[in-house]
Structure formats: C-alpha cells, structure tokens
Amino acid sequence: MTRFCLLLPDDVDGLLFDSFLIEQYGVYMELAAKAHSTGIVTGANDATHVAVLVEAFQALVADPRLRGTRSASDGCNFQLQEAPSGFHVADCSLRAVLYRRRQWRPLQNAAGAIAAAALSPYPPGIPWVAPGERISSMVVASLLEAYRAGCAISGLHGAELLVAVVDDEANAVRGC
C-alpha cells in the first residue's frame, strides 16, 4: 500500500478537486482538504487505475473550472525541515497504554511524556508519534510549527492544544 499526498496548486480548492475526481473519473481520495488531497494505491490497483489517476491529475492543471477557487493563503503552508527519523521503540505497549490512567497536557509541555494517542499532522496524515512512544522535543517543536502554519493535527484537542499522555504519577508505581 502506498499513501500519497498531492499538494494542489495555490489557486485550486482541494474539496472541489475531490468532487471533480469523483464526478469526472469515479476516483475517491482518502482525505481531501483545502490545499491537499491524500489517496492510497494498494495491491488491488493495477496499471489502468494508476493511469486514470495520472489523467485526472493532468486535467487538474488544464480545467479552468478548478482554477481560481482558492486563495494561496488557505490551508497548511508548512514544510518540515527535518523529519522525525528512524524507528521508535515504544516505552509502553499498546495494552499498557490502554489500561493506564491518562492526563491531558498542553503540547508545549509534552516533551518526555508517553503518548496515549497518535499525533498526526495533516498533510500527510501519517502519525509522528504512536501510542506508547515518548514524545520528543523535536516532535513538539515541529507539531507546533505545523499547527501555526495552518495544518490540522489529529490527536490535539481544543484551543489549548492538549495531548493525551500516560499519567506519570499513577504509572510510576506500576511501571509501563
């Protein structure tokens, strides 16, 4: 399976583009947003499916009905300078996270805590932190920067940007 995230031209609305793909090509994307469209190609897709995608994306550039439907300032304007690297070993198993007490903590104070939920910026919608992993200061800084740039962050709640973490005090006695 391959997930791809299409960064749309500055003047094309992603939601309108999504409707265009469905109506004109019968193509359903995984997730549409103002400035991006995310899709998946799996082993069940063959070369003809990919050819339809290519044709639809080429039509995007040429179709005047899609152009001028969004201002360049809409959506997420974030370019990650340094991606979270390598494979992460979870500090807690998923089972342990599910049965431990949680607390809500502001993202800016979450470095060093163990995540109780995934944190996924969109685009591309791929988790940077999975439940049970320790949240690094680099991830906190990058997520805050992405949020300020207009990206949606799955796993953050409210205007305070709260993140669910494993309760340190309740779990110190039992371990994780």
Residue pairs with C-beta under 8 A, 6 or more apart in sequence:
1 40
1 41
1 42
1 43
2 40
2 41
2 42
3 30
3 38
3 39
3 40
3 124
3 125
3 126
4 38
4 39
4 40
4 41
5 36
5 37
5 38
5 123
5 124
5 125
6 36
6 37
6 38
6 39
6 57
7 35
7 36
7 123
8 14
8 17
8 35
8 36
8 37
8 60
8 70
9 60
9 61
9 67
10 70
10 71
10 72
11 67
11 68
11 69
11 70
11 71
11 72
12 60
12 66
12 67
12 69
12 70
13 34
13 66
13 69
13 70
13 74
14 32
14 33
14 34
14 35
14 36
14 37
14 70
14 75
15 32
15 33
15 34
16 66
16 69
16 70
17 32
17 37
17 60
17 66
18 29
18 32
18 37
20 56
20 60
20 63
20 65
20 66
21 27
21 28
21 29
21 37
21 56
22 28
24 56
24 59
25 52
25 55
25 56
26 52
27 39
27 52
27 53
27 56
29 37
29 38
29 39
30 38
30 39
30 40
30 125
31 37
31 38
31 122
31 125
32 38
33 75
33 76
33 122
33 123
33 152
34 70
34 74
34 75
35 70
35 74
35 75
35 76
35 77
36 75
36 76
36 122
36 123
38 122
38 123
38 124
38 125
39 53
41 49
41 50
41 53
60 66
74 150
75 150
76 121
76 122
76 123
76 146
76 149
76 150
76 151
76 152
77 149
77 150
78 121
78 145
78 146
78 149
78 150
78 151
80 142
80 146
82 138
82 142
84 128
84 129
84 136
84 138
84 139
84 142
88 129
88 130
88 133
88 134
90 130
90 131
90 132
90 133
91 114
91 132
91 133
91 134
91 176
92 100
92 114
92 131
92 132
92 166
92 176
93 132
93 176
94 131
94 132
96 132
96 176
97 114
97 115
97 116
97 131
97 132
97 166
97 176
98 131
100 116
100 166
100 167
100 170
100 171
100 174
100 176
101 166
101 167
101 170
101 171
102 116
102 164
102 165
102 166
102 167
103 164
103 165
103 166
103 167
103 168
104 157
104 162
104 163
104 164
104 165
105 113
105 162
105 163
105 165
106 160
106 161
106 162
106 163
107 140
107 143
107 144
107 147
107 156
107 161
107 162
107 163
108 140
108 144
108 161
110 135
110 140
110 163
110 165
111 135
111 136
111 137
111 139
111 140
112 134
112 135
112 137
113 134
113 135
113 163
113 165
113 166
113 168
114 132
114 133
114 134
114 135
114 165
114 166
114 176
115 129
115 130
115 131
115 132
115 133
115 134
115 135
115 155
115 163
115 164
115 165
115 166
116 131
116 164
116 165
116 166
117 131
117 155
117 163
117 164
118 127
118 129
118 130
118 131
118 154
118 155
119 127
119 128
119 129
119 135
119 139
119 143
119 153
119 154
119 155
119 156
119 163
120 126
120 127
120 128
120 153
120 154
120 155
121 128
121 142
121 143
121 146
121 147
121 151
121 152
121 153
121 154
122 151
122 152
122 153
122 154
123 151
125 154
127 155
128 139
128 142
128 143
129 135
129 139
129 155
132 176
135 163
135 165
143 153
143 156
144 161
146 153
147 153
147 156
147 161
153 161
155 163
155 164
156 162
156 163
157 163
157 164
166 176
